[in-house]
Amino acid sequence: MPVAMLCLSSCAPVVYSGCPVYPAAGEKVAAELEKVSYEQAPAFWEWLGRIDKLRQELELCRRAG
């Protein structure tokens, strides 16, 4: 029985104490994005929307922590 308890305790979920920091794109990236239209790269803009949602979630995580 003690062996089983030891194994079960090692299955506990890992709890992280900090949130990752989202890197800023910067001025060069912003200048390049101004040149790309939605019609040229719709999948890119959809992906960028998901990245922005991740940025918002990380900001909430940082504030809550």
Backbone as JSON, one array per atom type, in Angstrom:
{
  "sequence": "MPVAMLCLSSCAPVVYSGCPVYPAAGEKVAAELEKVSYEQAPAFWEWLGRIDKLRQELELCRRAG",
  "N": [[0.81, -1.2, 0.0], [1.93, 1.38, 0.8], [3.65, 1.82, -1.37], [1.91, 2.2, -3.49], [0.68, 4.59, -2.7], [2.85, 6.3, -2.83], [3.31, 6.35, -5.58], [0.92, 7.51, -6.46], [1.1, 10.07, -5.4], [3.02, 11.17, -6.99], [1.68, 11.76, -9.26], [0.43, 14.13, -9.13], [-0.87, 17.25, -10.34], [1.17, 19.77, -11.89], [1.78, 22.93, -10.57], [2.13, 26.15, -11.65], [3.8, 29.07, -10.63], [4.13, 31.51, -11.85], [3.35, 33.65, -14.67], [3.91, 33.37, -18.19], [5.82, 35.77, -20.08], [4.67, 37.84, -22.61], [6.15, 38.49, -25.67], [6.82, 41.69, -27.09], [6.01, 42.93, -30.34], [7.13, 45.14, -31.73], [8.32, 48.11, -33.54], [9.28, 47.61, -36.18], [7.99, 45.26, -36.96], [5.33, 46.12, -36.83], [5.36, 48.03, -38.89], [5.73, 46.34, -41.11], [3.36, 44.84, -41.0], [1.47, 46.72, -41.72], [1.63, 46.72, -44.44], [0.52, 44.39, -45.38], [-2.4, 43.1, -46.67], [-5.74, 41.94, -45.8], [-6.81, 40.38, -47.81], [-4.55, 39.38, -49.08], [-3.41, 37.66, -47.23], [-5.3, 35.89, -45.58], [-5.29, 33.71, -43.74], [-3.1, 34.29, -42.17], [-3.94, 36.66, -40.85], [-6.06, 35.64, -39.38], [-4.69, 33.92, -37.67], [-3.12, 35.82, -36.36], [-5.1, 37.12, -34.93], [-5.72, 35.1, -33.08], [-3.32, 35.0, -31.7], [-3.37, 37.53, -30.54], [-5.51, 37.17, -28.79], [-4.35, 35.31, -27.06], [-2.37, 36.97, -25.98], [-3.98, 38.74, -24.52], [-5.07, 36.97, -22.63], [-2.76, 36.17, -21.28], [-2.08, 38.59, -20.12], [-4.22, 38.93, -18.33], [-3.68, 36.75, -16.69], [-1.24, 37.53, -15.61], [-2.03, 39.76, -14.13], [-3.71, 38.57, -12.27], [-2.0, 37.0, -10.84]],
  "CA": [[0.0, 0.0, 0.0], [2.75, 2.59, 0.77], [4.2, 2.02, -2.71], [0.82, 2.77, -4.3], [0.52, 5.98, -2.28], [3.99, 7.04, -3.36], [3.07, 6.52, -7.01], [-0.18, 8.45, -6.65], [1.53, 11.43, -5.08], [3.83, 11.69, -8.09], [0.78, 12.08, -10.37], [-0.22, 15.41, -8.86], [-0.61, 18.24, -11.39], [2.18, 20.79, -11.6], [1.21, 24.28, -10.45], [3.12, 27.18, -11.95], [3.57, 30.26, -9.82], [4.22, 32.72, -12.64], [2.82, 33.62, -16.02], [4.93, 33.73, -19.18], [5.79, 37.14, -20.57], [4.43, 37.88, -24.05], [7.1, 39.42, -26.28], [6.26, 42.75, -27.94], [6.44, 42.82, -31.73], [8.01, 46.25, -32.03], [7.99, 49.02, -34.63], [9.57, 47.01, -37.48], [6.9, 44.31, -37.26], [4.14, 46.93, -37.09], [5.5, 48.61, -40.23], [5.5, 45.28, -42.09], [1.96, 44.46, -40.97], [0.69, 47.73, -42.43], [1.74, 46.46, -45.88], [-0.15, 43.14, -45.72], [-3.86, 43.22, -46.61], [-6.45, 40.72, -45.43], [-6.98, 39.58, -49.03], [-3.27, 38.74, -49.39], [-3.04, 36.62, -46.25], [-6.38, 35.74, -44.59], [-4.92, 32.77, -42.67], [-2.19, 35.02, -41.28], [-4.71, 37.57, -40.01], [-6.81, 34.82, -38.44], [-3.69, 33.48, -36.7], [-2.75, 36.99, -35.57], [-6.2, 37.32, -33.98], [-5.56, 34.12, -32.0], [-2.16, 35.44, -30.92], [-3.8, 38.66, -29.73], [-6.31, 36.62, -27.7], [-3.38, 34.76, -26.12], [-1.76, 38.11, -25.29], [-4.96, 39.21, -23.54], [-5.17, 35.97, -21.56], [-1.54, 36.26, -20.48], [-2.17, 39.82, -19.33], [-5.11, 38.62, -17.21], [-2.95, 35.83, -15.8], [-0.23, 38.32, -14.9], [-2.72, 40.61, -13.15], [-4.3, 37.73, -11.22], [-0.94, 36.38, -10.06]],
  "C": [[0.86, 1.27, 0.0], [3.33, 2.88, -0.62], [3.15, 2.66, -3.61], [0.62, 4.24, -3.95], [1.65, 6.86, -2.8], [3.8, 7.32, -4.84], [1.97, 7.54, -7.27], [0.24, 9.88, -6.37], [2.38, 12.02, -6.2], [2.98, 12.06, -9.29], [0.08, 13.42, -10.16], [0.1, 16.41, -9.97], [0.42, 19.27, -10.93], [1.5, 22.14, -11.58], [2.33, 25.28, -10.68], [2.8, 28.44, -11.17], [3.6, 31.54, -10.64], [3.65, 32.54, -14.03], [3.94, 33.96, -17.0], [4.75, 35.17, -19.64], [5.65, 37.1, -22.08], [5.38, 38.89, -24.68], [6.4, 40.45, -27.17], [6.83, 42.63, -29.35], [7.41, 43.93, -32.11], [7.61, 47.03, -33.28], [8.22, 48.4, -36.01], [8.46, 46.05, -37.9], [5.63, 45.08, -37.58], [4.19, 47.54, -38.49], [5.25, 47.56, -41.32], [4.03, 44.88, -42.15], [1.07, 45.46, -41.7], [0.67, 47.48, -43.93], [0.96, 45.22, -46.33], [-1.66, 43.32, -45.58], [-4.49, 41.89, -46.22], [-6.59, 39.8, -46.64], [-5.71, 38.82, -49.39], [-2.97, 37.56, -48.46], [-4.13, 36.43, -45.19], [-6.03, 34.78, -43.45], [-3.98, 33.44, -41.67], [-2.97, 35.92, -40.33], [-5.56, 36.81, -39.01], [-5.89, 34.35, -37.32], [-3.3, 34.65, -35.78], [-3.84, 37.33, -34.55], [-6.1, 36.36, -32.8], [-4.39, 34.5, -31.1], [-2.55, 36.61, -30.02], [-4.66, 38.18, -28.56], [-5.4, 36.0, -26.64], [-2.72, 35.87, -25.31], [-2.69, 38.64, -24.21], [-5.07, 38.26, -22.36], [-3.93, 35.99, -20.67], [-1.54, 37.5, -19.61], [-3.1, 39.61, -18.13], [-4.43, 37.71, -16.19], [-1.93, 36.61, -14.97], [-0.88, 39.17, -13.82], [-3.26, 39.79, -11.98], [-3.21, 37.16, -10.3], [-0.22, 37.26, -9.18]]
}
